[in-house]
Structure formats: C-alpha cells, structure tokens
Amino acid sequence: MDNKIRSILFAVLFFVLLFPFKSYATDDTFTVTGLTMDHTTGYYSFYYSGYTGGDISRESVAIFGTGWGYNDEPASCTGGSSGAGTCSGIFNYSNGTFSCTPTLNVSIYGYNPSSPTFNYAFNPDPSCSANPTPTPTSVPVSVDSCTVAMSPVPFINQPEFYSGILSITNDSNSEDIKDITIAIYPNSNISYLTNQGWSVVDTGQGGHYFVRLHTDTNPITPDTTQNFALNYATSNADMLTVQMGNTGPDSTQVCGLANIYFSSFSVAPTPANVLPVVGTITTSVNPVQIGTQTTATANFSDGNSTDTHTAIFDWGDGSTSNGTIIESNGSGSVSGSHVYQVAGVYEVTLTVTDNNNASDSEVFQYISAYNPTPQGLFTGVRMFNSPLGAVPNQPTLTGQVKFGVTTKYDNQNLPTGKVSMNFSAANIEFEASTITVLVTSNGKATLRGTGTINETGNYTFLITGLDSSTDKIRFQIKDDTAVIYDSQPGAADTIDPTTSITAGQIIVQ
C-alpha cells in the first residue's frame, strides 16, 4: 500500500478510535485484565473476555490515550471465536506523543463489523509511575558472540502461560543475525514469537515446541539488541534454547546455542493477619445529663499497615452507632457521639474490625447518665485507687477501681437508680439490686442498698460521696458476717469519704 494512503487511513482510524462510541455505539462489549505495555519497547499484552465480535484471529489492536495511540496490525490474539484469550505483540504503528494519561482505551478492530473499546482504569506503562518498578529479567546468557535474556523471569511452573520479551544482542563484530529458532522443552505450546520485519518460516515439521523466524529487512546487526514478543503455554517447561544464524538454521551460526534455564516458581505465603488493637476509651462529658451529647474516642493500631478498618460503638443502653475513623498505614483514631435518654450507669464497648474481619474490643466503665433534680441527687463516675487493706482476705492488694453511680428520689419520694463497681484485681464486680437509703446534705451523699458480686449472692453496700474541689468516694460491701470490700477499712459509716477519685466527677444535690 502506498505510504501516503496508509498515513491517511491510519489518521482516520486513530480519530475513530479516540471517539469510538460518540457516533457508532455497538452492543459488543468485552473486558480487559492484566494489561501491560511499554511505549519505549513497543511491547504490550493483555487478557480479554466477553468479546462477541466473532473470530479474533484476524483482528488488530489499538491502545490509546488522549492525543496519542499505538496499533498492532494485525495483532496476535488467541481464543478464536471463543470470546476469551490473550493479545500481545509489538506495536507497528503509532500516532501522537505518548503521555501518562490516567486511563487508557483498548480497542479490537478490523474485519469484524464492530470495534468494541474497553476503558482501562490506569496506565501501566513503567514511565507513568513516580518510582517505576523494573520488570524482573532472567540472568542474561552469553554464548560466543550473542547474549539472550527473557523478561519477565520465566518459571518452571509458570501459571497458565508466559507472556513477555525475548531479548537478543548481537555481540559479534561483523555478522548480522537474520534467522533464529527457539525451542521450549518439555511440554510447551508456543503461541507466537514476533518482531517487526521478521516472519515465521514453515519448517514442515509438526509440533508447537519450536518456532523459526527469518528476516531480510530487519537483521540484528553487530552491537545491537532486538526484542521479540514471546507467548507460550506451558506444563512444567524448564528450558528455552535459541539458535541464531546469518541465513538459516543450517547455515553458518553467528553464535552458539544459548540455553535459558527457568527458575522455580513458588507463591509467597499470605502473611497471617494481625488483629487490630484498641486503646483506652476516653469520654468528653461524664457524668452526663440525659438529653446531652457525650463523645467517646480511642486510638487503635494494626500490624498490617495495608489494612483498613470500621468501628462500632455499643453505648450500653441498647443502641449502637458507627464510629468515625481517621487512619493511615493501618493505625489511627475512632470517635463517636451519643445522647442518653434514660438515667443510668452504662458500659460502653468499642469494636474495631479490619478488612479481613479480625477485630478487637475495648470496654469503658462507666458512663453515668443522670436526670437533674432540685434535691436528692447523687451521681458520679469513674475511677479511684483502692488502698491497702480494702480487701480483708488480700490486705496487700491495691489497684484501680472503676465505678458508676446515678441515684435520685422518684415521684413517690423513693430512692431509685443504678450502682456499678468493678475491682478487677480482686475479681469483684458489684451491681446494686435495690436502693434503700439516699441522703444528701451540704455536698455529701450517703447511699445504702443491696446487690450482687459477679452476678451472685446477696450483699449490703454503703457508698458515700463528697462533691467538693477534690471529689471523694467510699465503697463498702458486706455479707451477713464480714466485710468483703471497704475503701476506708475500720472507719465508722458516718465518716466523710477520704479516697480521691482519679478520673471523673461526683455531683451531689
């Protein structure tokens, strides 16, 4: 074909491919995966499926972005009329100046009436990465006056098929390489070996484990390298041989027989997932008046830096809400807000779950939600340090105690509310069952009633709280005959509390 006519036809085709669906939309669709391309070498490959245009064997391929495009006419595509296969090769036409367009278009066109185009989500060209990762290449094999290598590295049990480049360098001083024969042993099926200006020579021998190419127009001249697109299916092939001559396989050889031995292929084990770890929960307002918002926050970490996370708060009153997460490299913070509508003492549970469904939870004891009243109100949270002697059968035991109290007189002038206390070091988790006495005067509250330890038994309790510049608390729990716990051991019941709370607040009205 006249070069001028070809240029005009190519320009028209390129324009149509840049705007394939604006005027000539078709019902044909297909999907492209695993796209690779390198505009500097001209090599490309991809998997396709869902192609409905018929026999693909005579079709051409175009890959293009904004203002540029590359074509392979005709292309080397496998799959026939099945609708799925591979296309790969070396571009033989181009138009425009390549740029790192964020997305690419892949079009199959030619003999079939439609030219479906698939929009690929990113540009895989190595130059379009801020830090391009070089394609791993087999160790170059030098023999006499030639060097050969494969890219990417070939493996013995390569999954499905190999699609890459065979590079041949002519290190001789005078002879051109015009004829090459490759063979892959054992059990291989070479789909194609191709390069611009080279054609397949029919040797008259059956089998698909070897291919011979010849050129009179594009020889590998001394001190130059050419890249050949190579695709083969394999079943444990372990070696590729290359024979290079100046006129034919039986002619004078430019260099000896080069053997590339394949590497062992193994899939790296998937690293074990690491559970996220949720830190201590803090709250913005506690005690909190009902109808008023309180906010809980916590940090979390994850040993898998690529994990992403979701979070759920269980507010202890039967309601849950999603947490708001800010994270980077697998770690971050989570926050959530809630409005309590009923007075009570509540545990808050935060659960953080990663994208592998692994999770960790943290429990906050306690939030005290109270209903304000003109008088007869005693509410308080959150922690104090248990002194020596507080547990009679473990007199040297100390540690952190968490508590929550919210009590008041109801409309019938009866004390009502909720009391919780947890001294985990002593395995004492107390919950009030009844409240019999509530007395408040001059910032001091006295509370009496009965309850359970670890959900069993029947114990009496005394709590006194002091609402002052330094809030103080006393907890005393008894059974019928002995003291189980007393933060002021041996002190009279009427003595003011002396143990300062280390976090939280006490309100007495």
C-alpha positions in Angstrom: 0.0 0.0 0.0 1.2 3.5 -0.8 2.7 5.1 2.3 0.7 8.3 1.8 -2.6 6.4 1.6 -1.6 4.3 4.6 -0.9 7.5 6.6 -4.3 8.9 5.7 -6.1 5.7 6.6 -4.2 5.5 9.9 -5.1 9.0 10.8 -8.8 8.4 10.1 -8.7 5.1 12.1 -7.0 6.8 15.0 -9.6 9.6 15.2 -12.4 7.0 15.2 -10.7 5.0 18.0 -10.3 8.1 20.1 -14.0 8.7 20.0 -15.4 5.1 19.5 -18.8 5.4 21.0 -19.9 9.0 20.3 -21.5 8.2 17.0 -21.1 4.5 16.4 -22.0 2.7 19.7 -22.4 -1.0 19.4 -23.8 -3.7 21.7 -20.5 -5.6 21.7 -18.6 -5.4 24.9 -15.5 -7.1 26.3 -13.3 -6.9 29.4 -9.5 -6.4 29.6 -7.4 -7.5 32.5 -3.7 -7.8 33.2 -2.7 -5.1 30.7 1.0 -4.4 30.3 2.6 -2.1 27.9 5.9 -0.3 27.4 5.8 2.5 24.9 9.7 2.6 24.7 9.9 -1.1 23.6 6.5 -1.2 21.9 5.6 -4.4 23.7 2.1 -5.0 25.1 -0.1 -7.9 26.3 -3.5 -8.3 28.0 -6.2 -10.9 28.7 -9.6 -10.4 27.2 -13.0 -11.9 27.9 -16.6 -11.4 26.8 -15.7 -10.5 23.2 -18.7 -11.0 20.9 -17.2 -9.8 17.6 -16.5 -13.3 16.2 -13.2 -14.8 15.2 -10.5 -12.6 16.7 -7.6 -14.2 14.9 -7.5 -11.6 12.0 -8.2 -8.5 14.2 -6.0 -5.6 15.1 -5.4 -3.9 18.5 -5.2 -0.3 19.4 -4.2 1.1 22.8 -4.6 4.9 23.1 -4.9 7.8 25.4 -5.6 11.5 25.0 -3.6 12.7 22.0 -1.7 9.5 21.2 -2.2 5.9 20.2 -0.4 2.7 19.3 -1.6 0.0 16.9 -0.7 -3.6 16.2 -1.9 -4.5 12.7 -2.8 -7.4 12.6 -2.5 -8.4 16.2 -1.6 -11.8 17.6 -4.7 -12.8 19.6 -5.5 -16.2 20.8 -9.0 -17.6 21.5 -10.5 -17.7 18.0 -14.3 -17.3 18.3 -14.5 -18.3 22.0 -14.7 -14.7 23.2 -11.7 -15.1 25.6 -8.0 -15.3 25.2 -4.8 -13.1 25.1 -3.5 -10.5 22.8 0.2 -9.4 22.8 2.9 -8.3 20.5 4.9 -5.3 19.3 3.2 -2.1 18.1 3.9 -1.5 14.4 2.1 1.9 14.0 1.8 5.0 16.3 0.4 8.4 16.3 0.9 11.5 18.6 3.2 11.8 21.5 2.9 9.4 24.4 1.8 10.9 27.8 0.8 9.3 31.1 -2.9 9.5 30.5 -4.6 8.4 33.8 -6.8 5.9 31.9 -6.4 4.0 28.6 -8.7 2.7 25.9 -8.2 -0.8 24.4 -9.9 -1.4 21.1 -10.2 -4.6 18.9 -11.0 -3.7 15.3 -10.5 -4.8 11.7 -12.5 -7.4 9.8 -15.4 -7.7 12.2 -18.2 -5.1 11.8 -17.9 -3.7 15.3 -15.0 -2.1 17.1 -15.6 -2.5 20.8 -13.5 -0.5 23.2 -12.7 -1.1 26.9 -11.7 1.7 29.2 -8.8 0.5 31.4 -8.7 2.1 34.8 -5.0 3.1 35.0 -1.9 3.5 32.8 0.5 0.5 33.3 3.4 2.0 31.3 6.5 1.9 33.5 7.3 5.5 32.9 4.0 6.5 34.4 5.0 5.6 38.0 6.9 8.1 40.1 9.2 5.2 41.0 8.9 2.7 38.2 9.5 -0.9 39.2 11.7 -2.6 36.6 10.4 -5.8 35.1 12.5 -8.7 36.5 14.7 -10.1 33.8 16.3 -13.6 33.6 20.1 -13.7 34.1 21.5 -12.9 30.6 23.1 -15.9 28.9 26.2 -15.2 26.9 27.4 -17.7 24.3 30.1 -17.0 21.8 29.1 -13.7 20.2 25.5 -13.4 21.5 23.6 -12.6 24.7 20.0 -13.6 25.3 17.6 -12.9 28.1 13.9 -13.1 28.9 11.7 -10.5 30.6 9.9 -11.2 32.9 11.8 -14.1 34.6 10.5 -17.4 33.3 9.4 -20.0 35.8 9.2 -23.8 35.6 5.5 -23.9 36.6 4.5 -20.6 35.2 0.8 -20.1 35.8 -1.4 -20.6 32.7 1.0 -19.1 30.2 4.1 -16.9 29.7 3.8 -13.6 28.0 7.0 -11.5 27.8 10.0 -10.5 25.7 13.0 -12.4 24.4 15.9 -10.0 24.0 18.8 -11.0 21.6 22.0 -9.0 21.5 24.5 -9.4 18.6 27.9 -9.1 20.2 29.8 -10.1 17.0 32.0 -7.7 15.1 30.8 -8.4 11.6 27.9 -10.8 11.0 24.1 -10.0 11.0 21.6 -12.3 12.7 18.8 -13.0 10.2 17.5 -16.3 11.3 16.5 -17.5 14.8 15.0 -20.7 16.0 13.7 -21.1 19.6 12.5 -24.3 21.3 11.0 -24.7 24.8 11.4 -28.1 26.5 9.4 -30.1 27.5 5.6 -29.9 27.1 5.2 -26.4 25.8 3.0 -24.8 23.2 4.4 -21.6 21.7 1.6 -19.2 20.7 3.8 -16.8 18.9 7.3 -15.2 18.5 7.2 -12.0 16.7 9.1 -8.8 15.9 8.7 -6.2 13.2 10.2 -7.3 9.9 10.5 -10.9 10.9 8.3 -13.7 9.6 7.6 -17.3 10.6 9.3 -19.9 8.4 7.3 -23.1 7.9 9.8 -25.9 8.5 7.4 -28.6 7.5 7.8 -30.2 10.9 4.9 -30.7 13.3 4.7 -29.6 16.9 4.5 -26.4 18.8 7.5 -26.5 20.9 9.8 -24.6 18.5 9.4 -21.6 16.1 11.7 -20.3 13.4 11.8 -16.7 12.3 13.7 -15.1 9.4 14.2 -11.5 8.1 15.9 -9.9 5.2 14.9 -6.3 6.2 15.5 -6.0 9.9 18.5 -8.1 10.9 20.1 -7.9 14.3 23.3 -6.1 13.3 26.5 -6.2 15.4 26.4 -4.4 18.7 22.6 -4.0 18.7 19.7 -5.7 20.5 16.2 -6.6 19.3 13.2 -7.6 21.4 10.8 -10.4 20.3 7.4 -10.7 21.8 7.0 -14.3 23.2 4.0 -16.1 24.4 3.7 -19.8 25.2 1.6 -22.1 27.3 3.5 -24.5 29.5 3.2 -27.6 31.6 6.5 -27.6 33.6 8.7 -26.5 30.8 12.2 -25.7 32.2 14.4 -24.5 29.4 14.4 -22.3 26.3 17.0 -22.7 23.6 17.9 -20.1 21.0 19.8 -20.8 17.8 21.0 -17.8 15.7 22.3 -17.8 12.2 23.1 -15.4 9.3 20.9 -17.1 6.6 19.2 -20.1 8.1 19.3 -22.6 10.9 21.7 -24.9 8.9 23.9 -22.0 7.8 27.0 -20.6 9.5 26.0 -19.8 13.0 26.7 -16.3 14.3 26.9 -17.7 17.8 26.5 -21.0 19.6 23.3 -22.4 21.1 22.1 -20.4 24.1 20.1 -22.1 26.8 18.0 -20.2 29.4 17.1 -22.4 32.3 13.9 -21.5 34.1 13.6 -20.6 37.8 11.4 -22.5 40.3 8.1 -20.7 40.8 6.6 -20.5 44.3 3.8 -18.4 45.6 4.8 -16.5 48.7 2.5 -17.4 51.6 -0.1 -14.9 52.5 1.1 -13.2 55.8 -1.0 -14.1 58.8 -3.5 -11.3 59.6 -2.8 -9.3 62.7 -5.6 -8.3 65.0 -6.2 -4.6 65.4 -5.5 -3.4 69.0 -7.9 -0.8 70.5 -6.6 1.6 73.1 -8.2 3.2 76.1 -11.5 4.9 75.6 -12.0 8.5 76.9 -15.2 10.5 77.1 -15.9 14.2 76.8 -18.6 14.6 79.4 -19.1 12.1 82.3 -21.3 12.1 84.3 -23.6 13.4 81.6 -27.1 14.8 81.9 -29.7 12.9 79.9 -30.5 14.6 76.6 -26.9 15.9 76.4 -24.4 14.6 73.9 -21.2 12.9 75.1 -18.3 11.8 72.8 -16.1 8.8 73.2 -12.7 8.5 71.4 -9.9 5.9 71.3 -6.8 5.2 69.3 -6.1 1.8 67.6 -3.2 0.2 65.8 -2.7 -2.7 63.4 0.4 -4.6 62.5 -0.9 -4.9 58.9 -0.1 -1.5 57.5 -2.4 -2.0 54.5 -5.5 -2.9 56.5 -8.5 -0.6 56.6 -11.0 -0.6 59.5 -14.5 0.0 60.6 -15.8 0.7 64.1 -19.0 0.3 66.1 -19.9 1.8 69.5 -22.3 -0.1 71.8 -23.5 2.5 74.2 -24.9 0.1 76.8 -28.5 1.4 76.6 -29.5 -0.9 73.6 -28.2 1.4 70.9 -25.2 1.3 68.7 -23.6 3.6 66.1 -20.7 3.6 63.6 -17.5 5.2 64.7 -15.7 7.8 62.6 -12.2 6.6 61.7 -9.2 8.6 60.7 -6.3 6.2 59.8 -3.0 5.9 58.0 -0.9 2.8 57.4 -3.3 0.7 59.4 -3.5 2.8 62.6 -5.5 5.7 63.7 -8.3 7.0 65.9 -12.0 6.5 66.2 -14.7 8.7 67.7 -18.4 8.5 68.2 -21.2 10.5 70.0 -24.3 9.6 71.8 -27.2 11.1 73.7 -28.6 9.1 76.7 -32.3 9.4 77.2 -32.6 7.4 80.4 -30.7 7.9 83.6 -28.4 5.0 84.5 -24.8 3.7 84.7 -23.6 2.3 81.4 -20.7 0.3 79.9 -19.5 1.5 76.5 -18.0 -1.1 74.2 -15.9 -0.1 71.1 -15.2 -2.8 68.5 -12.7 -2.1 65.6 -12.7 -4.6 62.7 -10.2 -4.8 59.9 -10.9 -5.6 56.2 -10.0 -9.3 57.0 -12.8 -9.5 59.6 -10.4 -9.6 62.5 -11.5 -7.4 65.4 -10.7 -6.1 68.9 -12.9 -4.5 71.5 -12.4 -2.2 74.5 -14.9 -1.6 77.3 -15.3 1.7 79.1 -16.6 1.5 82.7 -18.7 3.6 83.3 -20.7 6.5 81.9 -23.2 7.8 84.5 -26.2 9.5 82.9 -28.4 11.5 85.3 -31.7 13.3 85.4 -31.3 16.7 87.2 -33.5 17.3 90.2 -33.8 20.1 92.7 -32.7 17.8 95.6 -31.9 14.2 96.4 -29.4 13.6 93.5 -26.2 11.6 93.8 -24.3 10.7 90.6 -20.6 10.0 90.0 -18.0 8.1 88.0 -15.2 6.9 87.2 -12.1 5.7 89.0 -10.2 5.6 92.3 -7.1 3.8 93.6 -8.0 1.0 96.1 -5.9 1.4 99.2 -4.1 -1.3 101.2 -6.4 -3.3 103.4 -9.5 -2.7 101.4 -9.9 -6.4 100.7 -9.6 -8.2 104.1 -8.5 -11.5 102.7 -5.9 -9.8 100.4 -4.7 -6.9 102.6 -1.7 -6.0 100.4 -3.8 -5.8 97.2 -4.1 -2.5 95.5 -5.2 -1.4 92.1 -7.7 0.7 90.1 -11.4 0.6 90.8 -14.0 1.7 88.3 -17.4 2.8 89.4 -20.6 4.4 88.3 -23.5 5.8 90.4 -26.6 7.6 89.4 -29.4 7.8 92.0 -32.3 10.2 92.9 -35.7 10.3 94.5 -38.6 9.4 92.2 -42.1 11.0 92.1 -43.1 8.9 95.1 -40.1 10.0 97.2 -38.4 6.6 96.9 -34.7 6.3 96.1 -34.0 4.8 92.7 -31.1 4.4 90.4 -28.1 2.3 89.4 -24.8 1.4 91.0 -21.8 -0.5 89.5 -18.3 -1.1 90.8 -15.5 -3.2 89.3 -12.2 -4.0 91.1 -10.8 -6.5 88.6 -7.6 -7.2 90.5 -9.8 -8.7 93.3 -12.3 -10.2 90.9 -15.1 -8.1 92.4 -17.8 -6.8 90.0 -20.6 -5.4 92.1 -24.1 -4.4 90.8 -26.8 -2.9 93.0 -30.1 -4.7 93.1 -32.1 -2.4 95.4 -31.5 1.1 96.8 -33.0 1.6 100.2 -31.5 4.9 101.5 -30.4 8.1 99.8 -29.4 11.1 102.0 -27.8 14.3 100.5 -26.7 17.3 102.5 -24.1 20.0 102.0 -22.4 18.3 99.1 -22.3 14.9 100.8 -24.3 11.8 99.8 -24.9 8.6 101.6 -26.4 5.6 99.7 -27.4 2.2 101.0 -28.9 -0.9 99.5 -28.3 -4.5 98.4 -26.6 -6.1 95.4 -24.6 -9.0 93.8 -20.9 -9.8 93.3 -20.2 -11.3 89.9 -24.0 -11.8 89.4 -24.4 -14.0 92.5 -25.1 -13.7 96.3 -26.8 -11.0 98.3 -24.7 -8.3 99.8 -25.3 -4.9 101.5 -23.5 -1.8 100.4 -22.7 1.7 101.7 -21.4 4.4 99.4 -20.6 7.9 100.5 -19.6 10.6 98.0 -18.3 14.1 98.5 -18.9 16.8 95.9 -16.0 19.3 96.6 -13.0 20.8 95.0 -11.5 17.4 95.3 -14.2 14.8 94.8 -14.0 11.8 97.2 -15.7 8.4 97.4 -16.1 5.4 99.7 -17.3 2.0 98.8 -18.2 -0.7 101.4 -19.6 -4.1 100.6 -20.6 -6.7 103.3 -22.2 -10.0 103.5 -24.1 -11.2 106.6 -21.0 -11.7 108.8 -18.0 -10.0 107.2 -16.6 -7.1 105.1 -15.9 -8.1 101.5 -14.6 -4.7 100.5 -14.1 -1.3 102.1 -12.0 1.6 100.7 -11.8 3.1 104.3 -11.2 -0.1 106.4 -12.2 0.2 110.0 -13.8 3.7 109.7 -17.3 4.4 111.0 -20.1 4.5 108.5 -20.7 8.2 109.2 -17.2 9.4 108.5 -16.7 11.5 105.4 -15.0 9.7 102.5 -11.3 10.2 102.1 -10.4 8.4 98.9 -10.0 10.9 96.0 -11.3 9.9 92.6 -8.5 9.9 89.9 -10.8 10.4 86.9 -14.4 11.5 86.6 -16.7 13.6 88.8 -19.1 13.5 91.7 -22.3 15.5 91.7 -24.5 15.8 94.9 -27.7 17.9 95.0 
